Amino acid sequence: MTQYDDKKIQNLVKKLTKMPKPKAEPGKTYDKTAPKRAGDDQEIERDRFFKEMKRREF
């Protein structure tokens, strides 16, 4: 193997062993002093419902 191949393999191993970044909280935060909201199933369902209602025309 050449030095180039060794370097490619090292970079690939380094890339595969990295820990994934934690996912950001869903939703927008406008006030940094406000307490964090817990993401429960009801909140997710409610957000999906209102998003769907915005698309509809009455």
N, C-alpha and C positions, 0 to 999 in steps of 0.2 A: 504494500500500500504506500501511496505517496503521502507526503505531508498534507497536501490539500484534502485527500480523502479522510485522513485522521481528524483534521479540523472540522470537516463536515459532520463526521460521526459524533464528535464531542459536542457540537452545537445542537445536533438532533437530540442527544441524550439530555442535555441541559434543558432543552425546550420541553421534552416529555416529562421531566421530573419536576417542573415548576408546579406550584400549587395554584389552582385557579383563584382568581380574585373573588371575594364575596360579592354577591349580587346586591345592588343598591336597593333601598326600600322603594317599593312602588308608590306612586303618588308624589305630589309636589309639596314641598315644604317652603312656605313663605316666611314664617316666623320661626327663627332659630330658638327663641325662648319657649316656644310652645312645647308641651310634652309630646313624646313620640307616640304615634298611633300604632296599635297592635294590628297586624294584618290577619284578621280572622276570615273565615269562609263567608260570613254574612256581608262583610265589607266588600269582598271581592265580587260577590254576586250582585250587590247593590251597584257597584261601579259599572259592571258589565251591563246591567239593566238600564241605567241612565245613559250610558254610551249608545245603546241600541235605540232608546227613545229619542235621542237627539237626531238620529238619522231619519226617523219617520216624519212624515208630513201629515198634518191633521186638517 
